[in-house]
């Protein structure tokens, strides 16, 4: 069975400002010694998943720790509502790992992460506090029969296309006064 919203995804189109904005968002938590996260909303664009919105999460439905992030289902429901109102879907995420944790998905990431075919999960190193370029991040794609598959460097270069000069709306979901 394939993803009902996408045909097979050959790659992802990610505006360069999404990378910068996501790093900035994750660094807020990284400076406190915790993992950070940002979500990607988007649509199918001729076999490529096009990132059209960046989502920042806030509020009590989000817990961040040095080695894991927990997102309550009610907060993900809010993300779904925002996606539907913008006629897009949740297509991926980027989260950070701390120094020494590497850029592979953890057991928790693989076991409790979003499991939708062609969902992109990027992992930024060093709590997103270094200037490591996207090509040095971990790039993982959920495949229905294999689970999460890590793209090697050549695959990541081919399948992750940074769109220069493009920007997208940044949407904050959840209570603004929460962590």
Phi, psi and omega in degrees: 000136179260165177301128183292345183259345184222145165283184179302130183272125178269339181185180181232134176259115185238114177301139183301328179291335176297319180297312181297315180295321179293318177299315179300317179296313182290329180295332176304313179284324180301322179295340177264004178082023181237157172295153175233168183208151169215147182251153177249129169254152179183195183213166176284130178230085179055051177087000175242141175276117183262119177286120183247344180211146172251134181245126172261139181253142180220166168099180185291348178279007183230123177240131182237136182226172179299334184229016176190161175231139177237125179246119180290148182302327180295326178289320175295328175298320177297320177298317179299316178300317179296317179299312181298321181292337178260005179058041176227181182228160172287117184243350180177184182204165167227134173223162183254152171243152180284168177304134179088349180271347178077186183242012172276159176289140178281170175304316179298316178303313183290323185279319187248000180287172180292132185239073178241132181308134179072014175289129182265129176234108178265146178236116176269138182280167169055042180054026179064024181263348179263170180264033180300127180290158182309323183294345178261004177276165172277133178239120185231141180234133177279124177244135189307315185269338184255347189079208180285132179241129178276131176281135174285173185303318181294318178296317180298317178300321182284321189265338179258103182258118178276125181264110183286136175085347181275147174226161180224161176295143174253124184244132175260129182240134181106177182292129182294334185269004180268172175270000000 
